[in-house]
Amino acid sequence: PRTAALLRRGARDDGEAAFAANIRLLAWFFGEQEDDAESVQLSQGVHAAVARGTNVPLWVLGSSTAGAAIAGQLGLPYAAASHFAPFQLSEAIWTYRQMFNPSAPTAQISEPYVMAGANLMVAPTREEAEFLFTTHQQMFVAIRRGTRGPLRPPVHAMDWAPHEEQMATSALRFSAVGTPGEAAEFLRVFAASYGIDEIILTGYAHDPAMRERSYRLMAEEWAKDSSPDAAAVG
């Protein structure tokens, strides 16, 4: 029953304090599982031999200053969900760096490390990239409408209301859409503007071959810049 209680998630996990406690518990399970007072309370006396000493790297994914603060306080790397929630990116990164505590028991890094998400659609021409990106835009609008479903084919004209267009444009502002050179320049400016150490990319296409081509073109273009200041792209 104690193990089942730890695995079960629900309303009791709401809130920043519970979120931070869950992360500390994960770090404890992947560590040496020493029974200090807090860990005994959090783990309810449960141990996991298969996880002990594995020291699995932990990241905190967040879309606001709250998650960023927790990542900093726990001394963990921070991943910003800026590919769909960009509105507090500057504040979140600032908060994370200000709150970073390399001496926290859960700390896995010695200095702040930020990864941020961006959307991607690369094609030989900007016109084709923008056309293919309408699949991503349609998916975003469908989620907001509550009409989720399979990815839709790209369209030459989006069927959306003005407020939906404004919402999608704002939420998807960090999108590298265009030729390989254009997309690479967008991402470099993005990284430099926000002090980002690493970029993680996501991209949707109705045709999987077009998605694969987009990543391949981006990888080939990015590899041309071997300067040490170039942010890592994953």
VOMAR-629537 format. One record per atom (N, C-alpha, C): x, y, z. Coordinates in steps of 0.2 Angstrom, whole numbers, padded with zeros to 4 digits, always signed. Example, Ala and Ser with C-alpha at 12.3 -4.5 7.8 and 13.67 -1.06 7.14 Angstrom:
2
+0066-0028+0039 +0062-0022+0039 +0066-0016+0039 +0064-0011+0035 +0068-0005+0036 +0064+0000+0039 
//
This chain:
234
+0004-0006+0000 +0000+0000+0000 +0004+0006+0000 +0010+0006+0004 +0014+0012+0004 +0017+0014-0003 +0019+0008-0007 +0022+0009-0013 +0017+0012-0018 +0011+0009-0018 +0005+0011-0022 +0003+0018-0021 +0004+0021-0014 +0002+0028-0013 +0008+0032-0016 +0014+0030-0016 +0019+0034-0019 +0018+0035-0027 +0016+0029-0030 +0015+0029-0037 +0009+0033-0039 +0004+0034-0035 -0003+0037-0036 -0002+0044-0036 -0004+0048-0041 -0004+0055-0041 -0011+0058-0042 -0012+0064-0039 -0018+0067-0039 -0018+0074-0036 -0024+0076-0033 -0024+0083-0031 -0019+0084-0025 -0017+0079-0022 -0012+0080-0016 -0005+0082-0019 -0004+0082-0025 +0002+0083-0028 +0002+0091-0031 -0003+0094-0030 -0004+0101-0033 +0000+0106-0029 +0003+0111-0032 +0007+0116-0028 +0014+0115-0029 +0017+0121-0028 +0025+0121-0029 +0028+0117-0024 +0026+0117-0018 +0029+0113-0012 +0029+0106-0014 +0023+0103-0016 +0023+0096-0017 +0027+0094-0023 +0027+0099-0028 +0031+0097-0034 +0039+0097-0032 +0041+0101-0028 +0048+0101-0026 +0049+0095-0022 +0045+0093-0018 +0046+0087-0014 +0046+0081-0018 +0042+0081-0023 +0042+0075-0028 +0049+0074-0031 +0052+0080-0033 +0058+0080-0036 +0064+0078-0031 +0063+0080-0025 +0068+0078-0020 +0068+0070-0019 +0061+0068-0019 +0060+0061-0018 +0063+0057-0024 +0062+0059-0030 +0065+0056-0036 +0073+0056-0035 +0076+0061-0033 +0083+0062-0032 +0085+0057-0027 +0082+0056-0022 +0083+0051-0016 +0083+0044-0019 +0078+0042-0023 +0077+0036-0025 +0083+0034-0030 +0086+0039-0034 +0091+0038-0039 +0098+0039-0035 +0098+0041-0029 +0104+0041-0025 +0106+0035-0021 +0108+0037-0015 +0110+0031-0011 +0105+0029-0006 +0099+0033-0006 +0093+0031-0002 +0095+0031+0005 +0099+0035+0008 +0101+0036+0015 +0094+0038+0019 +0093+0036+0024 +0087+0037+0028 +0088+0043+0033 +0088+0049+0030 +0088+0055+0034 +0080+0056+0036 +0079+0061+0040 +0072+0062+0043 +0067+0064+0037 +0069+0068+0033 +0065+0071+0027 +0063+0065+0022 +0069+0061+0021 +0068+0056+0016 +0063+0050+0018 +0064+0049+0025 +0060+0044+0028 +0052+0046+0027 +0051+0052+0028 +0044+0055+0028 +0042+0055+0021 +0046+0057+0016 +0044+0057+0009 +0043+0050+0006 +0048+0046+0008 +0047+0039+0005 +0043+0034+0008 +0040+0036+0014 +0036+0032+0018 +0040+0025+0019 +0046+0025+0020 +0050+0019+0021 +0051+0014+0016 +0049+0017+0010 +0050+0012+0004 +0057+0013+0001 +0060+0008-0001 +0066+0008-0005 +0066+0005-0012 +0070+0007-0016 +0070+0004-0023 +0077+0002-0025 +0078-0004-0024 +0085-0007-0025 +0088-0006-0032 +0083-0006-0037 +0085-0006-0044 +0087+0001-0046 +0085+0006-0042 +0087+0013-0044 +0093+0016-0040 +0094+0012-0034 +0099+0015-0029 +0106+0016-0033 +0109+0022-0032 +0115+0023-0035 +0116+0024-0042 +0110+0025-0046 +0110+0026-0053 +0111+0033-0055 +0109+0037-0050 +0111+0045-0051 +0108+0047-0058 +0102+0045-0060 +0099+0047-0066 +0099+0055-0066 +0101+0058-0072 +0101+0065-0072 +0094+0068-0072 +0092+0073-0068 +0086+0076-0068 +0086+0083-0071 +0080+0084-0074 +0079+0091-0077 +0072+0093-0074 +0071+0100-0073 +0065+0103-0071 +0062+0106-0078 +0056+0104-0080 +0053+0107-0086 +0048+0112-0083 +0048+0118-0085 +0043+0123-0083 +0041+0128-0088 +0036+0131-0087 +0033+0136-0092 +0032+0143-0088 +0035+0143-0082 +0034+0149-0078 +0039+0150-0073 +0039+0156-0070 +0044+0157-0065 +0044+0152-0059 +0038+0149-0058 +0038+0145-0052 +0042+0139-0053 +0042+0135-0059 +0046+0130-0060 +0053+0131-0061 +0055+0138-0063 +0062+0140-0064 +0065+0141-0057 +0061+0143-0052 +0063+0144-0045 +0065+0138-0042 +0060+0133-0043 +0061+0126-0040 +0068+0123-0043 +0069+0124-0050 +0075+0121-0053 +0081+0124-0050 +0081+0131-0049 +0087+0134-0046 +0088+0132-0039 +0083+0132-0035 +0083+0130-0028 +0086+0123-0027 +0084+0118-0032 +0087+0112-0031 +0093+0110-0034 +0096+0115-0038 +0102+0115-0041 +0102+0110-0047 +0097+0110-0051 +0096+0106-0057 +0095+0110-0063 +0097+0107-0069 +0096+0111-0075 +0089+0112-0076 +0087+0118-0080 +0081+0120-0081 +0079+0120-0089 +0073+0117-0090 +0071+0116-0097 +0065+0120-0098 +0065+0126-0102 +0059+0130-0103 +0055+0128-0109 +0048+0127-0107 +0043+0125-0112 +0041+0131-0117 +0047+0134-0119 +0045+0140-0123 +0043+0139-0130 +0042+0133-0132 +0040+0131-0139 +0032+0132-0139 +0029+0132-0134 +0022+0134-0134 +0020+0138-0128 +0024+0140-0123 +0023+0144-0118 +0028+0149-0117 +0029+0154-0121 +0035+0158-0121 +0034+0165-0117 +0029+0165-0114 +0027+0172-0111 +0031+0174-0105 +0034+0170-0101 +0038+0172-0095 +0045+0169-0096 +0047+0168-0102 +0054+0165-0103 +0059+0170-0100 +0059+0176-0101 +0065+0180-0099 +0065+0180-0091 +0059+0181-0088 +0058+0181-0081 +0060+0174-0078 +0058+0169-0081 +0060+0162-0079 +0067+0161-0079 +0071+0163-0084 +0078+0162-0084 +0081+0166-0079 +0079+0172-0078 +0082+0177-0073 +0081+0174-0066 +0075+0171-0065 +0073+0169-0058 +0077+0162-0057 +0078+0158-0062 +0082+0152-0061 +0089+0154-0059 +0092+0158-0063 +0099+0160-0062 +0100+0163-0055 +0095+0167-0053 +0096+0171-0046 +0095+0166-0041 +0091+0161-0042 +0089+0156-0036 +0094+0150-0036 +0098+0149-0041 +0102+0143-0042 +0106+0142-0036 +0106+0136-0033 +0110+0134-0027 +0114+0128-0028 +0120+0128-0030 +0124+0122-0031 +0125+0118-0025 +0124+0121-0019 +0125+0117-0013 +0119+0113-0011 +0113+0113-0015 +0107+0110-0013 +0109+0102-0013 +0106+0098-0008 +0107+0091-0008 +0105+0087-0015 +0101+0090-0018 +0099+0087-0025 +0103+0090-0031 +0107+0095-0030 +0111+0098-0035 +0115+0093-0039 +0114+0093-0046 +0118+0089-0050 +0123+0093-0055 +0123+0099-0055 +0127+0104-0058 +0130+0109-0054 +0135+0112-0056 +0139+0117-0052 +0137+0124-0054 +0134+0125-0059 +0132+0132-0062 +0125+0131-0066 +0121+0137-0066 +0115+0136-0070 +0116+0134-0077 +0111+0130-0079 +0111+0127-0086 +0104+0128-0089 +0103+0131-0094 +0096+0132-0097 +0095+0129-0104 +0090+0125-0105 +0088+0123-0111 +0081+0126-0113 +0080+0128-0119 +0074+0131-0121 +0071+0127-0127 +0065+0127-0127 +0061+0124-0133 +0060+0129-0139 +0060+0126-0145 +0058+0130-0151 +0055+0125-0156 +0051+0128-0160 +0048+0124-0165 +0052+0125-0171 +0051+0120-0176 +0056+0120-0182 +0052+0117-0188 +0053+0121-0193 +0051+0118-0200 +0055+0121-0205 +0059+0117-0208 +0064+0119-0213 +0063+0116-0219 +0064+0119-0225 +0063+0117-0231 +0067+0121-0236 +0068+0118-0242 +0072+0122-0247 +0070+0129-0248 +0064+0130-0248 +0062+0137-0249 +0057+0139-0243 +0057+0146-0241 +0053+0148-0236 +0046+0147-0237 +0044+0148-0243 +0037+0147-0245 +0034+0140-0243 +0039+0135-0245 +0037+0128-0243 +0037+0127-0236 +0042+0130-0232 +0042+0129-0225 +0036+0132-0221 +0034+0137-0224 +0028+0141-0221 +0022+0136-0222 +0021+0134-0228 +0016+0129-0230 +0015+0123-0226 +0021+0120-0225 +0021+0114-0221 +0020+0115-0213 +0022+0121-0211 +0021+0123-0204 +0013+0124-0202 +0009+0125-0207 +0002+0125-0206 -0001+0119-0202 +0002+0113-0203 +0000+0107-0200 +0001+0109-0192 +0007+0111-0190 +0008+0113-0183 +0003+0118-0181 +0002+0123-0185 -0003+0128-0182 -0010+0126-0182 -0012+0121-0186 -0018+0118-0186 -0019+0114-0179 -0014+0110-0178 -0013+0106-0172 -0014+0111-0166 -0011+0116-0165 -0011+0121-0160 -0018+0123-0159 -0021+0126-0164 -0028+0128-0164 -0033+0123-0162 -0032+0117-0164 -0037+0111-0163 -0037+0110-0155 -0031+0110-0152 -0030+0109-0145 -0034+0114-0141 -0033+0120-0143 -0037+0126-0140 -0044+0125-0141 -0046+0122-0146 -0054+0122-0148 -0056+0115-0144 -0052+0111-0142 -0054+0105-0139 -0056+0100-0144 -0053+0100-0150 -0055+0096-0156 -0049+0092-0158 -0045+0089-0153 -0039+0085-0155 -0040+0080-0160 -0035+0078-0163 -0036+0072-0168 -0029+0071-0172 -0029+0067-0177 -0023+0066-0181 -0020+0073-0184 -0014+0073-0185 -0011+0078-0188 -0015+0080-0195 -0016+0086-0197 -0019+0088-0203 -0015+0089-0208 -0016+0088-0215 -0012+0090-0220 -0011+0098-0220 -0005+0100-0223 -0004+0107-0223 -0009+0111-0228 -0011+0117-0227 -0016+0121-0231 -0012+0127-0233 -0015+0130-0239 -0012+0136-0241 -0015+0142-0238 -0021+0141-0234 -0024+0147-0231 -0027+0144-0224 -0025+0146-0219 -0028+0144-0212 -0035+0146-0211 -0039+0142-0209 -0046+0143-0207 -0046+0144-0199 -0045+0150-0197 -0045+0152-0190 -0048+0159-0189 -0051+0160-0184 -0053+0167-0182 -0048+0171-0180 -0049+0178-0181 -0043+0183-0179 -0040+0182-0172 -0044+0180-0167 -0041+0179-0160 -0037+0173-0160 -0039+0168-0164 -0035+0162-0164 -0029+0163-0168 -0029+0166-0173 -0022+0168-0176 -0018+0172-0172 -0020+0177-0168 -0016+0181-0164 -0014+0176-0158 -0018+0172-0155 -0016+0167-0150 -0010+0163-0152 -0011+0160-0158 -0006+0155-0161 +0001+0158-0162 +0000+0164-0165 +0006+0168-0167 +0010+0170-0161 +0007+0172-0156 +0010+0174-0150 +0013+0168-0146 +0009+0162-0145 +0011+0156-0142 +0017+0153-0146 +0017+0153-0152 +0022+0149-0156 +0027+0154-0159 +0029+0160-0155 +0033+0165-0158 +0040+0162-0159 +0042+0157-0155 +0049+0154-0155 +0049+0148-0160 +0048+0150-0166 +0047+0145-0172 +0052+0147-0177 +0057+0142-0179 +0062+0143-0184 +0059+0140-0190 +0056+0144-0194 +0052+0142-0200 +0055+0145-0206 +0058+0142-0211 +0061+0145-0217 +0066+0140-0220 +0071+0143-0224 +0076+0139-0226 +0081+0137-0221 +0086+0133-0222 +0091+0131-0217 +0094+0137-0214 +0097+0141-0218 +0100+0147-0216 +0096+0152-0212 +0090+0153-0214 +0085+0157-0210 +0084+0154-0203 +0083+0148-0203 +0081+0144-0197 +0087+0144-0192 +0093+0143-0195 +0099+0143-0190 +0100+0150-0188 +0099+0155-0192 +0100+0162-0189 +0095+0164-0184 +0089+0162-0185 +0084+0163-0180 +0086+0160-0173 +0088+0154-0173 +0090+0150-0167 +0096+0153-0164 +0101+0155-0168 +0106+0158-0165 +0105+0165-0161 +0100+0169-0164 +0098+0175-0161 +0094+0174-0155 +0090+0168-0155 +0086+0166-0150 +0090+0164-0144 +0095+0160-0145 +0100+0158-0140 +0104+0164-0137 +0106+0168-0141 +0110+0174-0138 +0106+0179-0135 +0100+0180-0137 +0095+0185-0134 +0093+0183-0127 +0093+0177-0125 +0090+0174-0119 +0095+0171-0115 +0101+0170-0117 +0107+0167-0113 +0105+0160-0113 +0104+0156-0118 +0102+0149-0118 +0108+0145-0119 +0109+0140-0115 +0114+0135-0116 +0113+0130-0122 +0107+0128-0122 +0105+0122-0127 +0098+0123-0129 +0097+0122-0135 +0090+0122-0138 +0087+0115-0140 +0081+0114-0138 +0078+0107-0140 +0073+0109-0145 +0072+0105-0150 +0068+0107-0156 +0062+0102-0156 +0056+0105-0158 +0051+0100-0160 +0048+0103-0166 +0045+0098-0170 +0042+0100-0177 +0037+0095-0179 +0031+0097-0181 +0026+0092-0184 +0025+0093-0191 +0024+0087-0194 +0023+0087-0202 +0018+0082-0203 +0013+0083-0207 +0008+0078-0209 +0012+0072-0212 +0017+0073-0216 +0021+0068-0220 +0027+0067-0216 +0028+0061-0213 +0034+0060-0209 +0041+0061-0212 +0041+0060-0219 +0047+0062-0223 +0049+0069-0223 +0044+0073-0223 +0045+0080-0222 +0048+0083-0216 +0046+0079-0210 +0048+0081-0204 +0055+0079-0203 +0057+0073-0206 +0064+0070-0206 +0068+0075-0210 +0066+0077-0216 +0070+0081-0220 +0071+0088-0216 +0066+0091-0213 +0067+0097-0209 +0073+0096-0204 +0073+0091-0200 +0078+0090-0195 +0085+0089-0199 +0085+0085-0204 +0091+0084-0207 +0094+0090-0210 +0090+0094-0213 +0093+0101-0216 +0095+0105-0211 +0092+0105-0205 +0094+0109-0199 +0100+0107-0197 +0101+0100-0196 +0107+0098-0193 +0113+0099-0198 +0112+0099-0204 +0117+0100-0209 +0120+0107-0209 +0115+0112-0208 +0116+0119-0208 +0120+0121-0202 +0117+0118-0196 +0120+0119-0190 +0127+0117-0189 +0129+0111-0192 +0136+0109-0192 +0141+0113-0196 +0138+0118-0200 +0143+0122-0203 +0146+0127-0199 +0143+0129-0193 +0146+0133-0188 +0149+0129-0182 +0155+0129-0182 +0159+0125-0177 +0162+0130-0172 +0159+0136-0172 +0162+0141-0167 +0160+0138-0160 +0165+0140-0155 +0163+0137-0148 +0157+0141-0145 +0155+0147-0147 +0150+0150-0145 +0143+0148-0147 +0143+0143-0152 +0136+0141-0155 +0133+0137-0149 +0127+0138-0148 +0123+0134-0143 +0122+0128-0146 +0121+0123-0141 +0120+0116-0143 +0113+0115-0145 +0111+0111-0150 +0105+0110-0153 +0103+0103-0152 +0098+0101-0149 +0096+0094-0148 +0090+0092-0151 
//
